[in-house]
Amino acid sequence: MQGHVAQIPTSFGKELRACLRCSLVKTYNQFTDTGCENCPFFNMDQDNDRVLECTTPNFAGVIASMEPSGSWAARWQRISKFAPGCYALSVTGMLPEEMQAICEHNNVRYVPRN
């Protein structure tokens, strides 16, 4: 998944959401415009309801990682193989079963990030 750089949040207010699979943090509008750079198979940019299903406003802390593959903090947070960007330190919630099935269908491991 590396090679792509995730959008950084355009603001740090209440409109921020974190992806339930990878913990990428962006605004709701950014997810609807470009989806999730680490989870393109969710097609959030094509289905706004998917943004609500696959992301949550319930997260704590944010870490910015510009070179995840070389960062011990990124390895600790399990984001070292993801695109550079901003990530939640912890996320509350789980992907719905339908979205978990999409992960499995795409041979992508889903581990709840709580």
N, C-alpha and C positions, 0 to 999 in steps of 0.2 A: 504494500500500500504506500510505501514511501515514494518520494518523487513528487508527490503533490503536497502543497502547503494548504492547510485549512485556513479558512477566513478567521480573523480574530474578531471578537465581538465588537460591534460598532458602538455599544454603550454597555454600562455595567449596572443597569437598573433591574427592575422586577421582570422585564421581558426576557431575561436570560433563561435558557433551557439547556439541559445536558442530555446527550444521547444515552439511552439506557443500555446500549451494548458497549460502546467504547468510551463514554464519559466526555466526549467532545462538547465544549461549551460555545454556544453561539446564541444570537437572538432568534426568536420565533421567525421573524421575517427572513433572516439569513438561511435558516433551515428550509423554509418554503421556496426561497429563490434558488439555492444551490444544493440542497440536501446535505447529507453527511459525507464528508470526504473519505471517511474510513468504512462507511456502510452504504455504498451506492446501491446495493441490491434492495434496500428498503424503498427506494424511489420517492423519498420525501418531497423532492422538488416537483413531482408529478401528481401528488395526492396530499393535499394539506391535512387531511384527517390522519395520515400516517405520521405527521410531525407530532400530533397530540398523542398518538399511540406509542411512538418510539422515543420520545423525549419526555423530560420531566423538569418542572421548576424546583423540585426538591433535591437540592444537592448542597454540599458544604465545601468551601474552599475552592481555590482555583490555582493551578500550576500552569505556567507557560513553558513550553518546551520547544526550542528552535532546532535542536539536534537530538531527537529522542534516542536514536540508536547508540549514541555515545554517552548517555546520561544515566548515572546510577539512580537518580530520583525517578526517571522515566521507567527504568527497569522495576523499581520498587512499586510504582503505580501501575505496572503492566501496560504501559503505553509506548514502549520502546520500538514497537513495530508499526506504530501509527504515524500519521502525517504530523509534521510540526504544527503546533497550535496551542490553544488553551483548553485545559482539561479539569474536570471536577476532581477533587481529592476523594470524595465519597458521594455516592448517588443513592437516593432512596427510591425504591420501586423495582419492578420487574417487567420485562417485555411480555406482552400478551402471547399466549400459546401460538397464535397464527404467525406472529413475527419470529418466534423461536423456531418454528417450522421452516420459515424462509431462510434463517441462518443455516439450519441443518441441510436444506436443499442446496445451498451455496457452499457447503463444506466449510462453514465458518463456525468456530467454537463460540458458544455463548456462555459466559460465566457472569451471574449477577454481581454487580459492582458495589453492593452494600458493604 
